């Protein structure tokens, strides 16, 4: 099955590379703000130590 898929993709390698690049860029772009928001939210819940 994998060999069949690879043979089919060989002719469309530029298209497959563009799709992979788009998926990785989108995933990174959506994950970074979510991780940042989570970190900022956790920092807001912490209370500074009283001295």
N, C-alpha and C positions, 0 to 999 in steps of 0.2 A: 504494500500500500504506500509506504513512504517513497519507494523508488518511483512509483507512478506519479506521485505528487511532485517530486523533484524534477522528473522529466517534463512535466507540464509547466513548471515554473521556469525552466531554463530559458524558454523563449520569451518569457515575460519578466525577466530578472530586474530590469529597471523599475517596472511597476511594483514588483514585490518589495524592492528596496524602499521605494517611496512610501508604500503603505506601512512598512515596518517603522520607518523614520517618523511618520505621522503619529502612529500609535504611541511610540516611545515619548515623543515630544508632548503629546496631549496628556499622557499619564503623568509625566513629570510636572507639567504645568498645573494639573489638578491636585496632585499630591502635596506639593510644596506649600500652598496656602493652607491646606487642611492641617498639615503638621505644624505649621507656624501658629495657626489659630488654637490648636490644642495646647501647645507650649505656653502661649500667652495666657490662656485660660487657667492652666495649672499654676502659673506664676502669680496670677491675681488672687488665687485662693490661699496662698501662703501668707502667713502673718509674720511680720518682722519680729525678731526676738527683742524683748524689752531688756534694757541694761540697767 
